Amino acid sequence: MSGVVEKTLRLTASPERVWNALTDPMELRQWFPEDAELDPRPGSAGWFEWTDHGRFSVRIEEMEPPVRLVWTWAREPGVALDEGHRTTVEWTLTRRDDGGTTLRVRESGFADRKHRDQNDAGWDEELDELVQHLEEDPVSRARPTEGRKAGSRPRPRR
């Protein structure tokens, strides 16, 4: 395996608010995939989809609301988790004294440095979108939309 991607953000939103943005499919569509099917409970399987990149299988491995979330996802679109290479994404949320959140994301299990570097750049884009989403929608769980318009923002390089 070839390294990990680790990112840390200081967010003004509470851990509960950030947790909703990470686990509610309606909210995920606002900043991460263009479409998602996900039942936020350990062992559940679903998918994330991007118009330009396809549909990626995902499985929730662990959840400790609103502190820790772990999922495994397929490296290639249209491939079942058990059939191909996959990586593991771990989210850790820590409440700060000011009520905000320190958010850490760690992705591991890369087969090669090329894919690790692609996802490193992809996470920079996606986390910028998360920050923007939380700033634009600081209280509500999700906006009543069908998700973002396809191609409206840069997509991760899976």
C-alpha positions as CSV (number, residue, x, y, z in Angstrom):
1,M,0.0,0.0,0.0
2,S,1.1,3.5,-0.7
3,G,0.5,6.0,2.0
4,V,-2.5,7.8,3.4
5,V,-4.2,11.2,2.9
6,E,-4.8,13.2,6.0
7,K,-6.6,16.6,6.3
8,T,-7.6,18.6,9.3
9,L,-10.1,21.5,9.3
10,R,-11.1,24.0,12.1
11,L,-14.9,24.6,11.5
12,T,-17.1,27.0,13.3
13,A,-20.0,24.6,13.1
14,S,-20.8,22.2,16.0
15,P,-19.9,18.5,15.8
16,E,-23.6,17.7,15.6
17,R,-24.0,20.0,12.6
18,V,-20.9,18.6,10.9
19,W,-22.1,15.1,11.6
20,N,-25.3,15.8,9.7
21,A,-23.4,17.1,6.8
22,L,-21.4,13.8,6.7
23,T,-24.2,11.3,7.2
24,D,-27.4,12.7,5.8
25,P,-27.7,11.8,2.1
26,M,-29.5,15.0,1.3
27,E,-26.7,17.0,2.8
28,L,-24.0,14.9,1.2
29,R,-25.4,15.9,-2.2
30,Q,-24.9,19.5,-1.4
31,W,-21.1,19.2,-1.1
32,F,-19.8,15.8,-1.9
33,P,-21.3,13.5,-4.5
34,E,-23.9,14.6,-7.0
35,D,-26.1,11.7,-5.8
36,A,-26.0,9.3,-2.9
37,E,-27.8,6.4,-1.4
38,L,-26.7,5.7,2.1
39,D,-28.4,4.5,5.3
40,P,-26.2,5.9,8.0
41,R,-25.7,2.9,10.2
42,P,-22.9,0.4,10.6
43,G,-22.8,-2.4,8.0
44,S,-25.1,-0.6,5.6
45,A,-24.1,-0.5,1.9
46,G,-24.8,2.3,-0.6
47,W,-23.2,4.4,-3.2
48,F,-21.9,7.8,-4.1
49,E,-22.2,9.0,-7.7
50,W,-20.6,11.7,-9.8
51,T,-21.6,12.4,-13.4
52,D,-18.0,12.6,-14.6
53,H,-16.7,9.7,-12.6
54,G,-19.5,7.1,-12.1
55,R,-21.0,5.3,-9.2
56,F,-18.8,4.1,-6.3
57,S,-19.9,1.4,-3.8
58,V,-19.6,2.4,-0.2
59,R,-20.2,0.6,3.1
60,I,-20.4,2.2,6.6
61,E,-18.0,0.3,8.8
62,E,-18.2,2.2,12.1
63,M,-20.2,5.1,13.6
64,E,-20.0,6.9,16.9
65,P,-22.2,10.0,16.5
66,P,-21.1,12.8,16.5
67,V,-17.5,11.7,17.0
68,R,-16.3,9.1,14.5
69,L,-17.4,7.8,11.1
70,V,-15.6,5.2,9.0
71,W,-16.6,4.0,5.5
72,T,-15.0,1.8,2.9
73,W,-15.4,2.6,-0.8
74,A,-14.5,1.1,-4.1
75,R,-11.5,2.5,-6.0
76,E,-13.3,2.1,-9.4
77,P,-16.8,2.9,-10.4
78,G,-19.3,0.1,-10.9
79,V,-17.2,-2.4,-8.9
80,A,-18.5,-4.1,-5.8
81,L,-16.5,-3.6,-2.6
82,D,-15.5,-7.2,-2.4
83,E,-14.5,-7.4,-6.1
84,G,-11.9,-4.7,-6.4
85,H,-9.5,-2.4,-4.7
86,R,-11.0,-0.2,-2.0
87,T,-9.9,2.5,0.5
88,T,-11.1,3.4,4.0
89,V,-12.1,6.9,5.0
90,E,-12.1,7.8,8.7
91,W,-13.7,11.0,9.9
92,T,-13.0,12.2,13.5
93,L,-14.9,15.2,15.0
94,T,-13.6,16.9,18.1
95,R,-15.6,19.6,19.9
96,R,-13.5,22.7,20.7
97,D,-13.9,25.0,23.7
98,D,-15.5,27.6,21.4
99,G,-18.2,25.2,20.3
100,G,-16.7,24.6,16.9
101,T,-15.3,21.4,15.5
102,T,-11.9,20.1,14.6
103,L,-12.5,17.7,11.7
104,R,-10.0,15.2,10.6
105,V,-10.3,13.0,7.6
106,R,-7.9,10.1,6.9
107,E,-8.1,7.9,3.8
108,S,-5.9,4.8,3.7
109,G,-5.4,1.6,1.7
110,F,-4.2,3.1,-1.6
111,A,-2.7,0.6,-4.1
112,D,-0.3,3.1,-5.5
113,R,1.0,6.7,-5.1
114,K,-0.8,7.9,-8.2
115,H,-4.2,7.2,-6.7
116,R,-3.2,8.6,-3.3
117,D,-2.1,11.8,-4.9
118,Q,-5.3,12.1,-7.0
119,N,-7.4,11.7,-3.9
120,D,-5.2,14.1,-1.9
121,A,-6.1,16.8,-4.5
122,G,-9.7,15.6,-4.6
123,W,-10.1,15.9,-0.8
124,D,-8.8,19.5,-0.9
125,E,-11.7,20.4,-3.4
126,E,-14.3,18.4,-1.5
127,L,-13.4,19.8,1.9
128,D,-13.5,23.4,0.5
129,E,-17.1,22.5,-0.6
130,L,-17.9,21.2,2.9
131,V,-16.7,24.5,4.5
132,Q,-18.8,26.5,2.0
133,H,-21.9,24.3,2.6
134,L,-21.6,24.7,6.4
135,E,-21.2,28.5,6.0
136,E,-24.2,28.8,3.6
137,D,-26.4,26.4,5.6
138,P,-25.3,26.7,9.2
139,V,-28.4,25.4,11.0
140,S,-30.7,23.3,8.8
141,R,-30.0,19.6,8.1
142,A,-30.5,19.9,4.4
143,R,-31.9,22.1,1.7
144,P,-34.9,20.7,-0.3
145,T,-33.1,20.1,-3.6
146,E,-32.3,17.2,-5.8
147,G,-28.7,17.8,-5.2
148,R,-26.2,20.0,-7.1
149,K,-26.4,20.4,-10.8
150,A,-24.1,18.0,-12.6
151,G,-20.8,19.5,-13.4
152,S,-21.4,22.6,-11.2
153,R,-18.2,22.1,-9.2
154,P,-15.0,20.1,-9.6
155,R,-15.4,16.4,-8.7
156,P,-12.9,14.3,-6.9
157,R,-10.5,12.2,-8.8
158,R,-11.4,8.7,-7.7
